[in-house]
Amino acid sequence: MEKQTINIIIGGRSYKFQVAPENESRVRAAAKRIESKVTSYLQRYENKDMQDILSIVLLDTTLSLVSLENKDEISEGMGQL
């Protein structure tokens, strides 16, 4: 399957990605969510530079992922009872 090039902006910087057409909407949605968090944290922490903001966004996003994984593990454990 042929990939296409899309342009994503995160933290004011432009990035080009090669994605399969069926993944484009997910990549764009993820970038939009990241950019929304960047904007939110920039407003809260005006004195932080972009590196700090991106680190905070990464931590926040990863914490959400870990929380979801833990919920899945609990659900699987409950199903085994």
N, C-alpha and C positions, 0 to 999 in steps of 0.2 A: 504494500500500500504506500502510496506517495505521501510524503509529509509536506506541510506548508509552513512558511515562516510567518510568525505573528510577532507583533511588538507589544511588550508589556512594560508599564511604567510602575516602578516601586521606589518610593522615597525620592521622587524627583529624577530618577535615573531610568533610562530606557534600556531594555534588554530584549534581544531577539531570541526567539525559541523556535525550534523545529518541532512541530507537533502533528500527530495524525489528525485528520479532520474531525473524527469522532471524539477527540479529547479537547478540542479547542474551547468549547464552552466551559469545561471544568477548569482549564488553566486560566481562562479569563476571570471566572468566578473566584478562584483562589487568589489571583492577583488583586481583584477588587476588594476582597475581604482583608487582605494584607494592607493595602493602601488605606482602607478605612481605619484599621487599627493604628497605622502610622500616624494618620491625621489626628486621631483621638489622643494618642500619647504625646504628640507634639504640642497639643493644646494644654495638656495637663503638666507637662515637664518642659516648659519653654527654655530652660537653661541647659538642656541636654543636647548633645550633637546627634547627628543622624545615626552614627554607629551605636550609641547608647539606645536610641529609640528602636532601632532594628533588633538589638539584643533583647530588649524588653518585649517586643512583639513576638520574637522567636520563643522566648520563655513562656509567655502567655499562651501562645498557640500550642506549644508542646504540652503544657499542663492540661489543656483541654483534651488533647489527644490521649494522654495517659489516663485521665479521668474516664474517658469513654472506654478505653481498653479495660480498665478495672471493672467497670459496670458489666462489660461483656463477660469477663472472667467470673464475676459473681453470678450472672445469669446462667452461665454454663454449669457452675457448681450447684446451683439450685435445681437445675434440670436433672442432675445426677442423683439427687436425693430420693 
